[in-house]
Amino acid sequence: MLLTVREKEQAVKDVRELIVSSGITATVLRIVPGENLYGSDDQKYSPIGSIPVEIVHTPPEDLAGKIDATVSVLPEADVLPEDRLQIETVTYRIQTLEEEHFFGVITHQSIKLVKIHGR
């Protein structure tokens, strides 16, 4: 065994502190159930709560992957791939959502975001 249970717990605690200490929160916007005629971009979204995030904005010159920002959120954050995140006045579509592992323990979720323009 490379790490003890205590060391794994400490790693999770350290990552949690980093995310929370950023002081930034995102509002989670979830699809309002109903009929959808034109696709997911025409869905109506409603705020369901806020979560602490640590955000890294991708430099505009590095948009080969078409990603505008990456956020780290707590492992228990209620975020679904079809949700939107609003950070300050910018609304983002979730491009990818992945659990991050450290020697077998989930430390956080990593989310790649694309700006939704004109919203």
HUCOR-V171890 format. One record per residue. N is the residue number from 1. PHI is phi in whole degrees, -180 to 180 (NA if undefined). PSI is psi in whole degrees, 0 to 359 (* if undefined). D_CENTER is the distance of its C-alpha to the mean C-alpha in Angstrom with 2 decimals. Layout:
{{N	PHI	PSI	D_CENTER} {N	PHI	PSI	D_CENTER}}
This chain:
{{1	NA	127	30.87} {2	-78	319	29.07} {3	-125	146	27.30} {4	-79	166	28.51} {5	-58	318	26.61} {6	-62	318	26.77} {7	-66	321	25.30} {8	-65	317	22.33} {9	-62	321	21.81} {10	-66	321	22.12} {11	-62	316	19.49} {12	-63	317	16.92} {13	-63	318	18.25} {14	-63	316	18.11} {15	-65	319	14.44} {16	-57	314	13.79} {17	-61	320	16.17} {18	-63	316	14.58} {19	-66	311	11.18} {20	-66	323	13.24} {21	-71	348	15.85} {22	-64	334	13.85} {23	75	10	14.74} {24	-107	138	11.89} {25	-123	154	10.36} {26	-121	141	8.38} {27	-88	127	10.27} {28	-87	124	9.05} {29	-109	125	11.59} {30	-116	148	13.11} {31	-60	133	16.06} {32	-81	124	19.39} {33	-58	140	21.67} {34	162	182	24.58} {35	-75	136	26.32} {36	-121	114	24.55} {37	-95	332	27.16} {38	-120	5	25.47} {39	112	174	22.13} {40	-67	333	18.47} {41	-73	345	18.45} {42	-98	4	21.22} {43	-68	155	19.60} {44	-94	138	19.51} {45	-119	147	16.34} {46	-130	141	16.67} {47	-67	135	14.68} {48	-116	354	14.29} {49	155	182	13.14} {50	-128	154	11.08} {51	-136	148	8.87} {52	-72	141	9.26} {53	-137	155	7.01} {54	-118	119	8.73} {55	-112	142	8.64} {56	-126	116	11.01} {57	-81	131	12.62} {58	-77	130	14.31} {59	-59	140	18.02} {60	-55	330	19.57} {61	-76	352	22.11} {62	-113	51	19.65} {63	-103	25	18.42} {64	-56	323	20.04} {65	-88	2	16.86} {66	62	29	16.10} {67	-103	130	12.69} {68	-94	334	12.43} {69	-162	159	9.60} {70	-127	135	7.31} {71	-123	149	4.92} {72	-110	134	5.73} {73	-130	164	5.51} {74	-63	151	8.82} {75	-61	332	10.12} {76	-93	6	11.34} {77	-60	134	8.46} {78	-84	83	9.60} {79	-131	132	7.02} {80	-114	154	9.01} {81	-58	332	9.16} {82	-88	359	11.38} {83	-74	168	9.47} {84	-117	154	9.03} {85	-121	132	7.28} {86	-109	119	10.19} {87	-120	115	10.33} {88	58	242	14.06} {89	-105	8	15.86} {90	-106	133	13.62} {91	-105	135	11.96} {92	-121	147	9.62} {93	-94	139	9.73} {94	-78	123	7.28} {95	-90	313	9.59} {96	-142	152	8.66} {97	-138	118	6.86} {98	-135	142	9.00} {99	-79	139	10.37} {100	-104	129	11.92} {101	-111	146	15.55} {102	-135	103	18.20} {103	50	47	21.68} {104	89	359	20.81} {105	-118	140	18.46} {106	-81	120	14.69} {107	-95	327	13.48} {108	-171	177	9.68} {109	-111	141	6.82} {110	-112	129	5.99} {111	-126	127	4.08} {112	-96	135	6.94} {113	-123	149	7.59} {114	-124	131	11.15} {115	-64	140	12.88} {116	-100	110	14.84} {117	-82	144	18.22} {118	78	20	20.75} {119	-124	*	18.70}}
